[in-house]
Amino acid sequence: MAPPTKKKSGLISHGIAAQNRRARFNYAIKETIEAGVVLKGPEVKSLRHGRATLTEAWAGEREGELFLFNCYIPEYQGGVLSRFEPRAPRKLLVKAKQRDQLLGAIGRDGMTLVPLDIHFNERGMAKVQLGLGAGKNKADKRATVAARDWQRDKARLMRDRG
């Protein structure tokens, strides 16, 4: 994905607007899916300022559709009259076949849909990248930390050697 490009006003035209950095640490992600998200105008404006938070967000089923729950998008402070609920459930847009596969994997395999990031594509449309994964236990998390530390030390050694 292209790095985020900001206009002079500080708005994100395309790139990552919000990211859940703990998701890959807490979950073993097997597959990633890009989904559209239904937003109101002020929500998009707030996202373009990069103010959303995904740390406690999750995706799931409601009435046969996929929704993004507990994603915090603060109210836009630009003098807009229309207000919205910052943690309201937001509908995710995926094809019916893909939705059925995801809902089946969640129910059957005990997997979880975790939002990894919210980004704007090249056309300026807001998209959510979802990860289908299983939760890690404490030993898996320790192994992840050890592997990350070893990669950092290895890079430092190689850099010092020349």
C-alpha positions as CSV (number, residue, x, y, z in Angstrom):
1,M,0.0,0.0,0.0
2,A,1.2,3.5,-0.8
3,P,2.3,5.6,2.1
4,P,-0.2,8.1,3.3
5,T,-0.1,11.4,1.5
6,K,-1.2,14.5,3.3
7,K,-2.4,17.7,1.7
8,K,-1.3,21.1,2.9
9,S,-4.3,21.1,5.3
10,G,-3.1,17.9,7.1
11,L,-5.8,15.7,5.6
12,I,-5.2,12.1,4.4
13,S,-6.1,11.8,0.7
14,H,-5.1,8.1,0.5
15,G,-3.3,5.8,2.9
16,I,-3.8,4.6,6.4
17,A,-6.2,6.7,8.6
18,A,-6.3,4.4,11.7
19,Q,-4.4,1.2,12.6
20,N,-4.7,-1.5,15.2
21,R,-1.1,-2.3,15.9
22,R,-1.9,-4.8,18.7
23,A,-4.0,-7.0,16.4
24,R,-1.1,-9.0,14.9
25,F,0.4,-9.5,18.3
26,N,-2.8,-10.8,19.9
27,Y,-4.1,-12.8,17.0
28,A,-2.6,-15.3,14.5
29,I,-3.9,-13.8,11.3
30,K,-4.6,-16.4,8.6
31,E,-6.3,-14.3,5.9
32,T,-6.9,-10.6,5.3
33,I,-10.0,-9.2,3.6
34,E,-10.7,-5.6,2.4
35,A,-14.2,-4.4,3.0
36,G,-16.0,-1.2,2.3
37,V,-17.6,0.6,5.2
38,V,-20.8,2.7,5.3
39,L,-20.0,6.1,6.7
40,K,-21.7,9.5,7.0
41,G,-20.0,12.7,5.7
42,P,-18.7,14.0,9.0
43,E,-17.3,10.5,9.8
44,V,-15.3,10.6,6.6
45,K,-14.0,14.1,7.4
46,S,-13.0,13.0,10.9
47,L,-11.2,9.9,9.4
48,R,-9.4,12.1,7.0
49,H,-7.9,14.0,10.0
50,G,-6.6,10.6,11.3
51,R,-8.5,10.6,14.5
52,A,-10.1,7.1,14.6
53,T,-9.2,4.4,17.1
54,L,-9.4,0.6,16.4
55,T,-7.9,-0.8,19.6
56,E,-11.1,-2.2,21.0
57,A,-12.9,-2.7,17.7
58,W,-14.2,-6.0,16.4
59,A,-16.3,-7.2,13.4
60,G,-19.2,-9.6,13.6
61,E,-22.7,-10.5,12.5
62,R,-26.0,-8.7,13.0
63,E,-29.1,-9.7,11.2
64,G,-27.1,-11.6,8.6
65,E,-24.8,-8.7,7.7
66,L,-21.3,-7.8,8.8
67,F,-20.8,-4.9,11.1
68,L,-17.8,-3.1,12.6
69,F,-18.5,-2.7,16.3
70,N,-16.8,-0.4,18.9
71,C,-14.7,1.6,16.4
72,Y,-14.2,5.1,17.8
73,I,-14.5,7.9,15.3
74,P,-14.8,11.2,17.1
75,E,-17.2,13.9,16.1
76,Y,-16.0,16.2,13.4
77,Q,-15.4,19.7,14.9
78,G,-15.8,21.7,11.7
79,G,-19.1,23.2,12.4
80,V,-21.2,20.5,10.8
81,L,-24.8,20.3,11.9
82,S,-25.2,16.6,11.5
83,R,-24.0,14.7,14.6
84,F,-23.3,11.0,14.9
85,E,-22.6,8.4,17.6
86,P,-18.8,7.9,17.9
87,R,-19.0,4.2,18.7
88,A,-22.0,3.3,16.5
89,P,-22.0,0.0,14.6
90,R,-21.0,0.5,11.0
91,K,-22.0,-1.8,8.2
92,L,-19.3,-3.5,6.3
93,L,-19.7,-4.0,2.5
94,V,-18.5,-7.4,1.1
95,K,-19.8,-9.7,-1.6
96,A,-22.5,-12.1,-0.4
97,K,-20.3,-15.2,-1.1
98,Q,-17.4,-13.8,0.8
99,R,-19.7,-12.7,3.7
100,D,-21.1,-16.3,4.0
101,Q,-17.5,-17.7,4.0
102,L,-16.5,-15.3,6.8
103,L,-19.5,-16.0,8.9
104,G,-19.1,-19.7,8.4
105,A,-15.4,-19.5,9.5
106,I,-16.4,-17.5,12.6
107,G,-19.1,-19.9,13.7
108,R,-17.5,-23.2,12.7
109,D,-13.7,-22.8,13.3
110,G,-13.8,-20.4,16.3
111,M,-12.0,-17.7,14.3
112,T,-12.4,-14.0,15.0
113,L,-12.7,-11.0,12.6
114,V,-10.3,-8.3,13.7
115,P,-10.1,-4.9,12.0
116,L,-6.4,-4.3,11.2
117,D,-6.7,-0.8,9.7
118,I,-8.9,1.8,8.1
119,H,-7.5,3.3,4.9
120,F,-8.4,5.3,1.9
121,N,-7.8,3.7,-1.5
122,E,-6.6,5.5,-4.6
123,R,-10.2,6.6,-5.4
124,G,-10.5,8.1,-1.9
125,M,-13.0,5.5,-0.7
126,A,-12.7,4.4,3.0
127,K,-11.9,0.7,3.4
128,V,-11.4,-1.5,6.4
129,Q,-8.8,-4.3,6.3
130,L,-10.1,-7.3,8.3
131,G,-8.0,-10.1,9.5
132,L,-9.5,-13.6,10.0
133,G,-7.5,-15.1,12.8
134,A,-7.3,-17.1,16.0
135,G,-6.3,-15.7,19.4
136,K,-2.7,-16.4,20.5
137,N,-1.9,-17.8,23.9
138,K,0.8,-16.5,26.2
139,A,3.5,-18.8,24.9
140,D,2.8,-17.8,21.3
141,K,3.1,-14.1,22.3
142,R,6.4,-14.8,24.0
143,A,7.7,-16.5,20.9
144,T,6.6,-13.5,18.8
145,V,8.5,-11.1,21.1
146,A,11.6,-13.3,21.0
147,A,11.6,-13.5,17.2
148,R,11.1,-9.7,16.9
149,D,14.0,-9.1,19.4
150,W,16.3,-11.5,17.5
151,Q,15.5,-9.8,14.2
152,R,16.3,-6.4,15.7
153,D,19.6,-7.7,17.2
154,K,20.5,-9.4,14.0
155,A,20.0,-6.2,12.0
156,R,22.1,-4.3,14.5
157,L,24.9,-6.8,14.3
158,M,24.9,-6.8,10.5
159,R,24.9,-3.0,10.4
160,D,27.9,-2.8,12.9
161,R,29.9,-5.4,10.9
162,G,29.7,-3.3,7.8
